Each structure stands twice: as C-alpha cells, then as structure tokens.
Amino acid sequence: MSRPPTILLANLGIPTGTGPINPTTVINAFMVIIVYRPIKARNYATQAVANAGNLKLELVSDFDFPALKPTLPFGQLPYLEDGDVKFAQSNAILRYVAKKAGLDGSDDLAKFALSEMLIEESVDISNLLGKCHYAPHKAEAFNEFFAPEGTLAKHLAYLENLSPNKNTAGGIAIAATLDLCVALEATCLDNFPKMKAFHNELISSSAFDGIRDLPMYYSRD
C-alpha cells in the first residue's frame, strides 16, 4: 500500500492562508491531532494514554486562539482531529484516544468499570486543582487542599483502597493527575504508600516519555 498523503495543519476545518494554525507545518494523515498548548493540564493524561498505546499523536501548539475559537464546537480547547472525526471536550478526547489505543478496558467489564471510575476521579481532582488555581486567595486555597486532613488526603484515602490497573486509561489518568499534585506539593503522597508507588511506577514508564517535563499550568504563586 502506498504511503498516505500528508495534510496541512491549516486544513483542520478552519481558514487557510493566514489562519489560526501555521499552514506550513505538515503531518501524516494517519496521525491523531490534538490542538492545545504544550503544558501539563487537561491534555496530560491523554498524551500519556496515546504513548502507552503506541498511538501516533501530534500536539499542535502553533495557533492563534482568537481566530481559532469561532471554529471550535464549544469555543474552547483541546480539540481533536482524526481523519473525518473532529470534536472537542477534554474528557471525550481522553476516552476516544483510550478506545483507539486499546486502553479503555473494554475487553473486560470489571476492568472497564474501574477505568471509567478512575477517569471520573481524576477529573474530580483536576477540577479541585482548578478551583484552587483560580481562587481569590490562591495560596490559602492550595494550603487547605494539601493539608494533612485536607481535600486531597480524603480522595487519596479512598484511592488507597483500590487497585488501579496501570494498563488502562483510568490508571494512567490517575497517575497523571497525581503527578500534577506532586508538582505542587512534593510530599502529598507520603502518607499513601500504595498511591505513591503507583504514581512513581507510572510516571517513570514510557507512557510519560517526552511529556513528564512539560511546564505546569497550575501554580501556587
């Protein structure tokens, strides 16, 4: 079979020429494209899942968001394009990539259920990080979140009783979200040995190669 044609990133259903994405960047047509900034945020787990499943994924960060925004389904990023499949919403993108990479756990209902539950838990923790990040008194909000009896500790206590599968999207998503927490509070997993070991194993795996050192979006400053 002949090599598939290349496509211009400007052909993401948005104007060409001087449009919001650099039209000089060329990629393989079989590659999944995610339009987002190269930061540790809502794309972090998705990129790790793609890596774990050997799914070829291109992160496009050369764009003009004001020009791109009117073309997006809900006016926000991230946005995914995979051939004729084009959609937004970070959690939908995570699940799509997991399905395509064969890491959604759907070969076993119990494994699938646990993976889905962990994805939702990772979303809950990410949302809490976002609330702290945008709180009027940011430092105080993070201090309360990371306190020994704080909100994160309560979530970790429940997670400590579970056995996440490192080969599912849910397990990878939890590891990615915990990595965001560790970047903000290095000792936050110290009282939860199972979760600390799980995080350390996953983050050091090839799933996080090339992305574990991305800059953080959230900050305590």
N, C-alpha and C positions, 0 to 999 in steps of 0.2 A: 504494500500500500504506500502511496506517495505521501510525503510529509505534508501535514495540514497547512493551509496558508496562515501567514501571520496577520494580525489585525492591529490597527492603531488604537491606542487607548482613547483617543478622541471619539471613537465610534462606540461609546458607552450609552448611546441613546441621547446624547447631548450635542450641542452645536460644535462643528469642527472649526478649523482655522485658528482663531484667537480664543477658542472656547476655554472652559474652566480646567480642562486637563491637558497637559502637554501633549500635542499631537505628534511629536517626533519620537516618542517612546513606543517601541514595537515589542509585542509579546506573542507567544504561541497561542493559537486559537483554542487549544485544549486546556489552557490554564485557567483556573478559577481566579477571578479578580475581586479583591476587596478594596474599596476606596475608603481610606481612613488615614489618620496620622500615625507615624511610627512611634507610638507611646504605649506604655503599659496601662491599659484601660479596658474597655469592653471588647476589644479585639484580641486581647492577650490569650485567653483560653482558646479561641477559635484558631489562632495561628498554631498553638501547641497541638491541638487535635489534628490539624492538617499535617503537621510534621510527623506526629505519631502514626498516622495512616499513610504516610508517603504520598500525600496528595499535593500536587504541584499548585502552589498558591502564590499569587503576586499581590503584594500590598502596594497600592498606588497612593502616593502621598503628595504628588506634584499636581495640585489643583487649586482653583480659585473658588472657595466655598460660596461667596455671594452669587457667583454666576452659576454654580452647580446646584445650589439649593432649590430653585424652582423646578428642576427636572427630577428631583427625588420624590419617591412615593409619599413620604411624610415630612419632607423638607429637612431631613437630618441624616447623619452618618452614624454607623457604617452602612455601606451599600455594596451588594454583591452582584456580580455578573458572571454567569457560567453558560456560555453559548446563548441560547434564547431565554434562559432563566435569569430574571433580573428582579431583585427585590431588596428591601431594607429590613430594619429591626435587628438588633444585635443578637438576641436570643434565637430568633428564627434562623439567622445566619449560622450560629453555632450548631444548631440541630441539623441544618442542611449539610454542613461540612462533615458533621459526625456521621450522618447517614451515608454520604458519598464515600467517606473514608472507611466505612465498615466498623465504626466505633460507637454506634448508638446502643449496642447491647441487644439489638432486636432478634438475635438468634436464640435468646432465652428470655422469657417473660420476666422472671425474677431479676435477672441482670439488667434488663431494660428498665424495670421499675425503679431499681436502686439508682441507676444512672440518671434517670429523669428527676428523681427526688434530689439528688446531689446537685444537679444543674440548678434547680429552683433554690436550693440552699445557697449556692454560690451567688445567685442573683440577689438574694436577701442580704447577704453580707456586703456585696458590692454596692447595693443601694444605701446601706448604712454608712459605708465609707463616703459615698457621695453626699449624704446629708451632713456629715461632719465637715467635709471639704467646703461646703457652701454655707455652713452655719455662720451666723453673725459673729459669734465668739468661737472661732475655729479651733484654736489651741485647747480651749476648755472642752469643747465637744470631743476632740480626739482623746484627751486625757480621760474623760469619762468612758469612752468606748473601749480603751485599752486598760482600764483599771482592773485589778485582780478579780473583782466581783462585778466587772462591767459587762456591757452587752456582748462583746466578742467572747468573753470567757463562758458565758451562758451557751452560746452557739457551739463553742468548742467542746463543752461538756457533753452535749448531745452527739456531736460528731465522733467523740472518743469511743462511744458505744457501738459505732458502726464499723463496717469493714469495706471501705471503698475499693472498687476494682480499678487498678491503675491502667487497665487497657480499655476503659470506656470513657466516653466524653464527660460523664459526670465526675469520675475520679480526677480526670485531668483538669476540669473546671474548678473543682475544689482546691487542687494544688495551686492553680494559677491565682485564685482569689486569696488563698492563704499567703502566697508569695507577695501580693500587694500589701497585706497586713504586716508581714515580716519586714518589708522595706521601710515601713513607717514606725514599727516598734519591734526591734530585733529580738526581744525576749518573749514575745507574746505567745509562743507555743511551748515555752519551757515547762509549764505545768501539765502539758497534754502530750505525753511521750509517743503515743500511737500516731497522733496527727503530725507531730514534729518529724518522726521517722518517715511517715508517708510523704510529707512535703519535701523533705530533703532528698528522698529517692527519686521522686518525680522530677523535681527541678533540676537535678543533676543528669537526668536522662536526655536522650537525643531529641525528645519531643520539644525541649526548650532551647535547643541549639539555635543560635542566631537571634534569639528574642529575649533571653533571660536578662540581658544587659541593656535593654531598651530603657529610655528615661521614663520616670514615673509621671503620671498625670496628677495623681493626688499628692498633696503635701501638707505638712503640719504647720508650715510657716504662714 
